[in-house]
């Protein structure tokens, strides 16, 4: 089962949940404060598949949806 990463908008912490793809966009409760104001972040699975040399040629993060990218820090 894939691991998804979520970020809590209440306490700002990120946490990981193991769930099926079907459940990926369902609300995830924060494991720290139990808030349901959480957002799914791109999983590490995808960033590992990117070619680092081609990604560094352009300075933008193509996989980032803005605001919640921990790798390029928009
Ligand atoms: Zn929280």
PDB file of the backbone (N, CA, C, O) and the ligand in Angstrom, with CONECT records:
HET     ZN  A 101       1
ATOM      1  N   UNK A   1       0.835  -1.201   0.000  1.00  0.00           N
ATOM      2  CA  UNK A   1       0.000   0.000   0.000  1.00  0.00           C
ATOM      3  C   UNK A   1       0.875   1.259   0.000  1.00  0.00           C
ATOM      4  O   UNK A   1       1.863   1.318   0.733  1.00  0.00           O
ATOM      5  N   UNK A   2       0.535   2.242  -0.794  1.00  0.00           N
ATOM      6  CA  UNK A   2       1.394   3.434  -0.871  1.00  0.00           C
ATOM      7  C   UNK A   2       1.291   4.300   0.375  1.00  0.00           C
ATOM      8  O   UNK A   2       0.288   4.285   1.088  1.00  0.00           O
ATOM      9  N   UNK A   3       2.346   5.048   0.613  1.00  0.00           N
ATOM     10  CA  UNK A   3       2.357   5.974   1.748  1.00  0.00           C
ATOM     11  C   UNK A   3       2.152   7.389   1.228  1.00  0.00           C
ATOM     12  O   UNK A   3       2.854   7.830   0.318  1.00  0.00           O
ATOM     13  N   UNK A   4       1.197   8.094   1.801  1.00  0.00           N
ATOM     14  CA  UNK A   4       0.925   9.470   1.387  1.00  0.00           C
ATOM     15  C   UNK A   4       1.352  10.417   2.500  1.00  0.00           C
ATOM     16  O   UNK A   4       1.294  10.094   3.687  1.00  0.00           O
ATOM     17  N   UNK A   5       1.777  11.582   2.075  1.00  0.00           N
ATOM     18  CA  UNK A   5       2.208  12.563   3.056  1.00  0.00           C
ATOM     19  C   UNK A   5       1.178  13.690   3.115  1.00  0.00           C
ATOM     20  O   UNK A   5       0.738  14.198   2.084  1.00  0.00           O
ATOM     21  N   UNK A   6       0.813  14.060   4.302  1.00  0.00           N
ATOM     22  CA  UNK A   6      -0.174  15.119   4.507  1.00  0.00           C
ATOM     23  C   UNK A   6       0.428  16.209   5.378  1.00  0.00           C
ATOM     24  O   UNK A   6       1.356  15.978   6.154  1.00  0.00           O
ATOM     25  N   UNK A   7      -0.122  17.388   5.226  1.00  0.00           N
ATOM     26  CA  UNK A   7       0.308  18.465   6.091  1.00  0.00           C
ATOM     27  C   UNK A   7      -0.900  19.078   6.771  1.00  0.00           C
ATOM     28  O   UNK A   7      -1.931  19.319   6.143  1.00  0.00           O
ATOM     29  N   UNK A   8      -0.760  19.321   8.043  1.00  0.00           N
ATOM     30  CA  UNK A   8      -1.840  19.882   8.830  1.00  0.00           C
ATOM     31  C   UNK A   8      -1.772  21.401   8.766  1.00  0.00           C
ATOM     32  O   UNK A   8      -0.720  21.992   9.010  1.00  0.00           O
ATOM     33  N   UNK A   9      -2.903  22.035   8.435  1.00  0.00           N
ATOM     34  CA  UNK A   9      -2.908  23.491   8.353  1.00  0.00           C
ATOM     35  C   UNK A   9      -3.109  24.123   9.722  1.00  0.00           C
ATOM     36  O   UNK A   9      -2.911  25.327   9.882  1.00  0.00           O
ATOM     37  N   UNK A  10      -3.488  23.347  10.683  1.00  0.00           N
ATOM     38  CA  UNK A  10      -3.659  23.895  12.030  1.00  0.00           C
ATOM     39  C   UNK A  10      -2.341  23.942  12.788  1.00  0.00           C
ATOM     40  O   UNK A  10      -1.994  24.977  13.358  1.00  0.00           O
ATOM     41  N   UNK A  11      -1.609  22.849  12.803  1.00  0.00           N
ATOM     42  CA  UNK A  11      -0.371  22.841  13.586  1.00  0.00           C
ATOM     43  C   UNK A  11       0.860  22.888  12.686  1.00  0.00           C
ATOM     44  O   UNK A  11       1.981  23.010  13.181  1.00  0.00           O
ATOM     45  N   UNK A  12       0.666  22.791  11.364  1.00  0.00           N
ATOM     46  CA  UNK A  12       1.775  22.947  10.428  1.00  0.00           C
ATOM     47  C   UNK A  12       2.683  21.744  10.320  1.00  0.00           C
ATOM     48  O   UNK A  12       3.686  21.788   9.607  1.00  0.00           O
ATOM     49  N   UNK A  13       2.353  20.680  11.010  1.00  0.00           N
ATOM     50  CA  UNK A  13       3.209  19.501  10.947  1.00  0.00           C
ATOM     51  C   UNK A  13       2.797  18.603   9.789  1.00  0.00           C
ATOM     52  O   UNK A  13       1.650  18.622   9.344  1.00  0.00           O
ATOM     53  N   UNK A  14       3.730  17.836   9.323  1.00  0.00           N
ATOM     54  CA  UNK A  14       3.400  16.883   8.273  1.00  0.00           C
ATOM     55  C   UNK A  14       3.498  15.475   8.841  1.00  0.00           C
ATOM     56  O   UNK A  14       4.263  15.194   9.763  1.00  0.00           O
ATOM     57  N   UNK A  15       2.703  14.621   8.259  1.00  0.00           N
ATOM     58  CA  UNK A  15       2.681  13.239   8.739  1.00  0.00           C
ATOM     59  C   UNK A  15       2.380  12.332   7.573  1.00  0.00           C
ATOM     60  O   UNK A  15       1.913  12.775   6.524  1.00  0.00           O
ATOM     61  N   UNK A  16       2.647  11.075   7.765  1.00  0.00           N
ATOM     62  CA  UNK A  16       2.453  10.116   6.681  1.00  0.00           C
ATOM     63  C   UNK A  16       1.370   9.130   7.056  1.00  0.00           C
ATOM     64  O   UNK A  16       1.222   8.734   8.212  1.00  0.00           O
ATOM     65  N   UNK A  17       0.624   8.750   6.046  1.00  0.00           N
ATOM     66  CA  UNK A  17      -0.409   7.750   6.242  1.00  0.00           C
ATOM     67  C   UNK A  17      -0.287   6.696   5.164  1.00  0.00           C
ATOM     68  O   UNK A  17      -0.028   7.004   4.001  1.00  0.00           O
ATOM     69  N   UNK A  18      -0.473   5.466   5.557  1.00  0.00           N
ATOM     70  CA  UNK A  18      -0.492   4.399   4.579  1.00  0.00           C
ATOM     71  C   UNK A  18      -1.937   4.080   4.251  1.00  0.00           C
ATOM     72  O   UNK A  18      -2.689   3.613   5.107  1.00  0.00           O
ATOM     73  N   UNK A  19      -2.319   4.330   3.027  1.00  0.00           N
ATOM     74  CA  UNK A  19      -3.697   4.056   2.624  1.00  0.00           C
ATOM     75  C   UNK A  19      -3.725   3.752   1.134  1.00  0.00           C
ATOM     76  O   UNK A  19      -2.748   3.970   0.418  1.00  0.00           O
ATOM     77  N   UNK A  20      -4.850   3.251   0.692  1.00  0.00           N
ATOM     78  CA  UNK A  20      -4.950   2.895  -0.713  1.00  0.00           C
ATOM     79  C   UNK A  20      -5.124   4.144  -1.568  1.00  0.00           C
ATOM     80  O   UNK A  20      -5.480   5.203  -1.050  1.00  0.00           O
ATOM     81  N   UNK A  21      -4.878   4.035  -2.861  1.00  0.00           N
ATOM     82  CA  UNK A  21      -5.040   5.173  -3.761  1.00  0.00           C
ATOM     83  C   UNK A  21      -6.475   5.691  -3.725  1.00  0.00           C
ATOM     84  O   UNK A  21      -6.711   6.890  -3.868  1.00  0.00           O
ATOM     85  N   UNK A  22      -7.416   4.798  -3.535  1.00  0.00           N
ATOM     86  CA  UNK A  22      -8.822   5.191  -3.482  1.00  0.00           C
ATOM     87  C   UNK A  22      -9.082   6.144  -2.328  1.00  0.00           C
ATOM     88  O   UNK A  22      -9.919   7.041  -2.429  1.00  0.00           O
ATOM     89  N   UNK A  23      -8.362   5.945  -1.234  1.00  0.00           N
ATOM     90  CA  UNK A  23      -8.595   6.758  -0.037  1.00  0.00           C
ATOM     91  C   UNK A  23      -7.684   7.978   0.035  1.00  0.00           C
ATOM     92  O   UNK A  23      -7.762   8.758   0.984  1.00  0.00           O
ATOM     93  N   UNK A  24      -6.825   8.144  -0.960  1.00  0.00           N
ATOM     94  CA  UNK A  24      -5.781   9.165  -0.868  1.00  0.00           C
ATOM     95  C   UNK A  24      -6.337  10.564  -0.691  1.00  0.00           C
ATOM     96  O   UNK A  24      -5.745  11.375   0.022  1.00  0.00           O
ATOM     97  N   UNK A  25      -7.459  10.863  -1.322  1.00  0.00           N
ATOM     98  CA  UNK A  25      -8.000  12.212  -1.250  1.00  0.00           C
ATOM     99  C   UNK A  25      -9.072  12.364  -0.171  1.00  0.00           C
ATOM    100  O   UNK A  25      -9.681  13.424  -0.025  1.00  0.00           O
ATOM    101  N   UNK A  26      -9.288  11.295   0.572  1.00  0.00           N
ATOM    102  CA  UNK A  26     -10.205  11.425   1.699  1.00  0.00           C
ATOM    103  C   UNK A  26      -9.542  12.242   2.798  1.00  0.00           C
ATOM    104  O   UNK A  26      -8.318  12.359   2.859  1.00  0.00           O
ATOM    105  N   UNK A  27     -10.361  12.792   3.646  1.00  0.00           N
ATOM    106  CA  UNK A  27      -9.829  13.595   4.737  1.00  0.00           C
ATOM    107  C   UNK A  27      -8.961  12.737   5.652  1.00  0.00           C
ATOM    108  O   UNK A  27      -9.342  11.641   6.065  1.00  0.00           O
ATOM    109  N   UNK A  28      -7.793  13.272   5.949  1.00  0.00           N
ATOM    110  CA  UNK A  28      -6.899  12.580   6.863  1.00  0.00           C
ATOM    111  C   UNK A  28      -6.802  13.390   8.149  1.00  0.00           C
ATOM    112  O   UNK A  28      -6.543  14.593   8.110  1.00  0.00           O
ATOM    113  N   UNK A  29      -7.005  12.743   9.271  1.00  0.00           N
ATOM    114  CA  UNK A  29      -6.887  13.446  10.538  1.00  0.00           C
ATOM    115  C   UNK A  29      -5.416  13.612  10.897  1.00  0.00           C
ATOM    116  O   UNK A  29      -4.621  12.681  10.767  1.00  0.00           O
ATOM    117  N   UNK A  30      -5.071  14.805  11.348  1.00  0.00           N
ATOM    118  CA  UNK A  30      -3.705  15.059  11.769  1.00  0.00           C
ATOM    119  C   UNK A  30      -3.347  14.115  12.914  1.00  0.00           C
ATOM    120  O   UNK A  30      -4.123  13.944  13.855  1.00  0.00           O
ATOM    121  N   UNK A  31      -2.193  13.520  12.828  1.00  0.00           N
ATOM    122  CA  UNK A  31      -1.809  12.582  13.876  1.00  0.00           C
ATOM    123  C   UNK A  31      -1.282  13.302  15.111  1.00  0.00           C
ATOM    124  O   UNK A  31      -1.016  12.675  16.137  1.00  0.00           O
ATOM    125  N   UNK A  32      -1.132  14.619  15.010  1.00  0.00           N
ATOM    126  CA  UNK A  32      -0.642  15.373  16.171  1.00  0.00           C
ATOM    127  C   UNK A  32      -1.781  16.054  16.922  1.00  0.00           C
ATOM    128  O   UNK A  32      -1.894  15.928  18.141  1.00  0.00           O
ATOM    129  N   UNK A  33      -2.634  16.786  16.177  1.00  0.00           N
ATOM    130  CA  UNK A  33      -3.678  17.546  16.863  1.00  0.00           C
ATOM    131  C   UNK A  33      -5.075  17.082  16.472  1.00  0.00           C
ATOM    132  O   UNK A  33      -6.064  17.665  16.918  1.00  0.00           O
ATOM    133  N   UNK A  34      -5.171  16.062  15.661  1.00  0.00           N
ATOM    134  CA  UNK A  34      -6.456  15.477  15.257  1.00  0.00           C
ATOM    135  C   UNK A  34      -7.306  16.429  14.419  1.00  0.00           C
ATOM    136  O   UNK A  34      -8.510  16.216  14.279  1.00  0.00           O
ATOM    137  N   UNK A  35      -6.707  17.458  13.872  1.00  0.00           N
ATOM    138  CA  UNK A  35      -7.457  18.362  13.016  1.00  0.00           C
ATOM    139  C   UNK A  35      -7.746  17.680  11.686  1.00  0.00           C
ATOM    140  O   UNK A  35      -6.996  16.815  11.235  1.00  0.00           O
ATOM    141  N   UNK A  36      -8.857  18.091  11.066  1.00  0.00           N
ATOM    142  CA  UNK A  36      -9.133  17.536   9.742  1.00  0.00           C
ATOM    143  C   UNK A  36      -8.788  18.536   8.644  1.00  0.00           C
ATOM    144  O   UNK A  36      -9.099  18.304   7.475  1.00  0.00           O
ATOM    145  N   UNK A  37      -8.156  19.634   9.006  1.00  0.00           N
ATOM    146  CA  UNK A  37      -7.705  20.589   7.989  1.00  0.00           C
ATOM    147  C   UNK A  37      -6.335  20.183   7.484  1.00  0.00           C
ATOM    148  O   UNK A  37      -5.326  20.822   7.782  1.00  0.00           O
ATOM    149  N   UNK A  38      -6.324  19.135   6.734  1.00  0.00           N
ATOM    150  CA  UNK A  38      -5.047  18.618   6.240  1.00  0.00           C
ATOM    151  C   UNK A  38      -5.046  18.607   4.722  1.00  0.00           C
ATOM    152  O   UNK A  38      -6.090  18.512   4.077  1.00  0.00           O
ATOM    153  N   UNK A  39      -3.863  18.705   4.180  1.00  0.00           N
ATOM    154  CA  UNK A  39      -3.707  18.664   2.738  1.00  0.00           C
ATOM    155  C   UNK A  39      -2.742  17.568   2.367  1.00  0.00           C
ATOM    156  O   UNK A  39      -1.739  17.341   3.043  1.00  0.00           O
ATOM    157  N   UNK A  40      -3.056  16.902   1.297  1.00  0.00           N
ATOM    158  CA  UNK A  40      -2.151  15.864   0.839  1.00  0.00           C
ATOM    159  C   UNK A  40      -0.999  16.504   0.067  1.00  0.00           C
ATOM    160  O   UNK A  40      -1.210  17.359  -0.793  1.00  0.00           O
ATOM    161  N   UNK A  41       0.192  16.086   0.384  1.00  0.00           N
ATOM    162  CA  UNK A  41       1.349  16.558  -0.345  1.00  0.00           C
ATOM    163  C   UNK A  41       1.758  15.494  -1.347  1.00  0.00           C
ATOM    164  O   UNK A  41       1.339  14.339  -1.263  1.00  0.00           O
ATOM    165  N   UNK A  42       2.577  15.903  -2.286  1.00  0.00           N
ATOM    166  CA  UNK A  42       3.069  14.909  -3.235  1.00  0.00           C
ATOM    167  C   UNK A  42       3.921  13.895  -2.490  1.00  0.00           C
ATOM    168  O   UNK A  42       4.749  14.265  -1.659  1.00  0.00           O
ATOM    169  N   UNK A  43       3.724  12.648  -2.779  1.00  0.00           N
ATOM    170  CA  UNK A  43       4.454  11.622  -2.065  1.00  0.00           C
ATOM    171  C   UNK A  43       5.908  11.571  -2.515  1.00  0.00           C
ATOM    172  O   UNK A  43       6.257  12.010  -3.610  1.00  0.00           O
ATOM    173  N   UNK A  44       6.722  11.038  -1.661  1.00  0.00           N
ATOM    174  CA  UNK A  44       8.141  10.913  -1.998  1.00  0.00           C
ATOM    175  C   UNK A  44       8.357   9.951  -3.149  1.00  0.00           C
ATOM    176  O   UNK A  44       9.368   9.987  -3.851  1.00  0.00           O
ATOM    177  N   UNK A  45       7.381   9.102  -3.312  1.00  0.00           N
ATOM    178  CA  UNK A  45       7.469   8.131  -4.392  1.00  0.00           C
ATOM    179  C   UNK A  45       7.684   8.824  -5.729  1.00  0.00           C
ATOM    180  O   UNK A  45       8.469   8.361  -6.557  1.00  0.00           O
ATOM    181  N   UNK A  46       6.983   9.937  -5.937  1.00  0.00           N
ATOM    182  CA  UNK A  46       7.093  10.635  -7.208  1.00  0.00           C
ATOM    183  C   UNK A  46       8.413  11.389  -7.323  1.00  0.00           C
ATOM    184  O   UNK A  46       9.032  11.392  -8.387  1.00  0.00           O
ATOM    185  N   UNK A  47       8.849  12.022  -6.246  1.00  0.00           N
ATOM    186  CA  UNK A  47      10.071  12.807  -6.334  1.00  0.00           C
ATOM    187  C   UNK A  47      11.278  11.909  -6.541  1.00  0.00           C
ATOM    188  O   UNK A  47      12.270  12.328  -7.139  1.00  0.00           O
ATOM    189  N   UNK A  48      11.204  10.696  -6.059  1.00  0.00           N
ATOM    190  CA  UNK A  48      12.321   9.773  -6.271  1.00  0.00           C
ATOM    191  C   UNK A  48      12.426   9.365  -7.737  1.00  0.00           C
ATOM    192  O   UNK A  48      13.493   8.992  -8.223  1.00  0.00           O
ATOM    193  N   UNK A  49      11.297   9.445  -8.422  1.00  0.00           N
ATOM    194  CA  UNK A  49      11.311   9.027  -9.825  1.00  0.00           C
ATOM    195  C   UNK A  49      11.788  10.126 -10.762  1.00  0.00           C
ATOM    196  O   UNK A  49      12.039   9.876 -11.940  1.00  0.00           O
ATOM    197  N   UNK A  50      11.913  11.331 -10.248  1.00  0.00           N
ATOM    198  CA  UNK A  50      12.362  12.424 -11.105  1.00  0.00           C
ATOM    199  C   UNK A  50      13.865  12.350 -11.295  1.00  0.00           C
ATOM    200  O   UNK A  50      14.613  11.956 -10.401  1.00  0.00           O
ATOM    201  N   UNK A  51      14.268  12.733 -12.458  1.00  0.00           N
ATOM    202  CA  UNK A  51      15.690  12.754 -12.744  1.00  0.00           C
ATOM    203  C   UNK A  51      16.292  14.048 -12.193  1.00  0.00           C
ATOM    204  O   UNK A  51      15.922  15.132 -12.645  1.00  0.00           O
ATOM    205  N   UNK A  52      17.198  13.960 -11.242  1.00  0.00           N
ATOM    206  CA  UNK A  52      17.718  15.168 -10.604  1.00  0.00           C
ATOM    207  C   UNK A  52      18.457  16.092 -11.573  1.00  0.00           C
ATOM    208  O   UNK A  52      18.409  17.312 -11.419  1.00  0.00           O
ATOM    209  N   UNK A  53      19.129  15.532 -12.555  1.00  0.00           N
ATOM    210  CA  UNK A  53      19.907  16.385 -13.452  1.00  0.00           C
ATOM    211  C   UNK A  53      18.996  17.194 -14.372  1.00  0.00           C
ATOM    212  O   UNK A  53      19.297  18.347 -14.680  1.00  0.00           O
ATOM    213  N   UNK A  54      17.890  16.604 -14.812  1.00  0.00           N
ATOM    214  CA  UNK A  54      16.984  17.341 -15.676  1.00  0.00           C
ATOM    215  C   UNK A  54      16.169  18.342 -14.865  1.00  0.00           C
ATOM    216  O   UNK A  54      15.769  19.385 -15.382  1.00  0.00           O
ATOM    217  N   UNK A  55      15.924  18.028 -13.598  1.00  0.00           N
ATOM    218  CA  UNK A  55      15.139  18.930 -12.766  1.00  0.00           C
ATOM    219  C   UNK A  55      15.931  20.187 -12.430  1.00  0.00           C
ATOM    220  O   UNK A  55      15.350  21.256 -12.246  1.00  0.00           O
ATOM    221  N   UNK A  56      17.262  20.064 -12.349  1.00  0.00           N
ATOM    222  CA  UNK A  56      18.052  21.211 -11.942  1.00  0.00           C
ATOM    223  C   UNK A  56      18.322  22.161 -13.106  1.00  0.00           C
ATOM    224  O   UNK A  56      18.767  23.289 -12.893  1.00  0.00           O
ATOM    225  N   UNK A  57      18.055  21.713 -14.343  1.00  0.00           N
ATOM    226  CA  UNK A  57      18.295  22.591 -15.479  1.00  0.00           C
ATOM    227  C   UNK A  57      17.323  23.768 -15.465  1.00  0.00           C
ATOM    228  O   UNK A  57      17.709  24.895 -15.776  1.00  0.00           O
ATOM    229  N   UNK A  58      16.076  23.514 -15.110  1.00  0.00           N
ATOM    230  CA  UNK A  58      15.162  24.619 -14.873  1.00  0.00           C
ATOM    231  C   UNK A  58      15.013  24.766 -13.372  1.00  0.00           C
ATOM    232  O   UNK A  58      14.993  23.773 -12.645  1.00  0.00           O
ATOM    233  N   UNK A  59      14.910  25.972 -12.916  1.00  0.00           N
ATOM    234  CA  UNK A  59      14.935  26.191 -11.475  1.00  0.00           C
ATOM    235  C   UNK A  59      13.581  26.017 -10.817  1.00  0.00           C
ATOM    236  O   UNK A  59      13.457  26.173  -9.603  1.00  0.00           O
ATOM    237  N   UNK A  60      12.559  25.694 -11.608  1.00  0.00           N
ATOM    238  CA  UNK A  60      11.242  25.559 -11.021  1.00  0.00           C
ATOM    239  C   UNK A  60      10.946  24.109 -10.697  1.00  0.00           C
ATOM    240  O   UNK A  60      11.484  23.183 -11.304  1.00  0.00           O
ATOM    241  N   UNK A  61      10.094  23.951  -9.744  1.00  0.00           N
ATOM    242  CA  UNK A  61       9.713  22.617  -9.310  1.00  0.00           C
ATOM    243  C   UNK A  61       8.425  22.230 -10.030  1.00  0.00           C
ATOM    244  O   UNK A  61       7.354  22.746  -9.711  1.00  0.00           O
ATOM    245  N   UNK A  62       8.525  21.331 -10.988  1.00  0.00           N
ATOM    246  CA  UNK A  62       7.365  21.024 -11.815  1.00  0.00           C
ATOM    247  C   UNK A  62       6.333  20.197 -11.068  1.00  0.00           C
ATOM    248  O   UNK A  62       5.157  20.206 -11.431  1.00  0.00           O
ATOM    249  N   UNK A  63       6.747  19.492 -10.045  1.00  0.00           N
ATOM    250  CA  UNK A  63       5.804  18.643  -9.333  1.00  0.00           C
ATOM    251  C   UNK A  63       5.100  19.360  -8.198  1.00  0.00           C
ATOM    252  O   UNK A  63       4.245  18.789  -7.522  1.00  0.00           O
ATOM    253  N   UNK A  64       5.468  20.622  -7.996  1.00  0.00           N
ATOM    254  CA  UNK A  64       4.962  21.349  -6.836  1.00  0.00           C
ATOM    255  C   UNK A  64       3.679  22.088  -7.183  1.00  0.00           C
ATOM    256  O   UNK A  64       3.593  22.724  -8.234  1.00  0.00           O
ATOM    257  N   UNK A  65       2.689  22.010  -6.314  1.00  0.00           N
ATOM    258  CA  UNK A  65       1.445  22.719  -6.553  1.00  0.00           C
ATOM    259  C   UNK A  65       1.423  24.053  -5.820  1.00  0.00           C
ATOM    260  O   UNK A  65       0.382  24.705  -5.745  1.00  0.00           O
ATOM    261  N   UNK A  66       2.542  24.450  -5.292  1.00  0.00           N
ATOM    262  CA  UNK A  66       2.647  25.769  -4.677  1.00  0.00           C
ATOM    263  C   UNK A  66       2.256  25.796  -3.218  1.00  0.00           C
ATOM    264  O   UNK A  66       1.182  25.327  -2.841  1.00  0.00           O
ATOM    265  N   UNK A  67       3.121  26.340  -2.413  1.00  0.00           N
ATOM    266  CA  UNK A  67       2.773  26.549  -1.027  1.00  0.00           C
ATOM    267  C   UNK A  67       3.039  25.391  -0.102  1.00  0.00           C
ATOM    268  O   UNK A  67       3.245  25.583   1.097  1.00  0.00           O
ATOM    269  N   UNK A  68       3.037  24.190  -0.645  1.00  0.00           N
ATOM    270  CA  UNK A  68       3.190  23.060   0.244  1.00  0.00           C
ATOM    271  C   UNK A  68       4.329  22.141  -0.169  1.00  0.00           C
ATOM    272  O   UNK A  68       4.368  20.965   0.194  1.00  0.00           O
ATOM    273  N   UNK A  69       5.240  22.695  -0.923  1.00  0.00           N
ATOM    274  CA  UNK A  69       6.339  21.853  -1.400  1.00  0.00           C
ATOM    275  C   UNK A  69       7.510  21.946  -0.443  1.00  0.00           C
ATOM    276  O   UNK A  69       8.046  23.035  -0.234  1.00  0.00           O
ATOM    277  N   UNK A  70       7.912  20.856   0.130  1.00  0.00           N
ATOM    278  CA  UNK A  70       8.983  20.892   1.118  1.00  0.00           C
ATOM    279  C   UNK A  70      10.358  20.841   0.477  1.00  0.00           C
ATOM    280  O   UNK A  70      11.363  21.089   1.141  1.00  0.00           O
ATOM    281  N   UNK A  71      10.410  20.521  -0.804  1.00  0.00           N
ATOM    282  CA  UNK A  71      11.718  20.387  -1.426  1.00  0.00           C
ATOM    283  C   UNK A  71      12.204  21.684  -2.056  1.00  0.00           C
ATOM    284  O   UNK A  71      13.394  21.990  -1.986  1.00  0.00           O
ATOM    285  N   UNK A  72      11.297  22.464  -2.679  1.00  0.00           N
ATOM    286  CA  UNK A  72      11.751  23.675  -3.342  1.00  0.00           C
ATOM    287  C   UNK A  72      11.418  24.928  -2.555  1.00  0.00           C
ATOM    288  O   UNK A  72      11.872  26.014  -2.917  1.00  0.00           O
ATOM    289  N   UNK A  73      10.632  24.809  -1.482  1.00  0.00           N
ATOM    290  CA  UNK A  73      10.333  25.910  -0.556  1.00  0.00           C
ATOM    291  C   UNK A  73       9.839  27.163  -1.243  1.00  0.00           C
ATOM    292  O   UNK A  73      10.478  28.212  -1.155  1.00  0.00           O
ATOM    293  N   UNK A  74       8.734  27.074  -1.912  1.00  0.00           N
ATOM    294  CA  UNK A  74       8.150  28.251  -2.529  1.00  0.00           C
ATOM    295  C   UNK A  74       7.717  29.247  -1.459  1.00  0.00           C
ATOM    296  O   UNK A  74       7.197  30.315  -1.783  1.00  0.00           O
TER     297      UNK A  74
HETATM  298 ZN    ZN A 101      -2.194  19.169  13.298  1.00  0.00          ZN
END
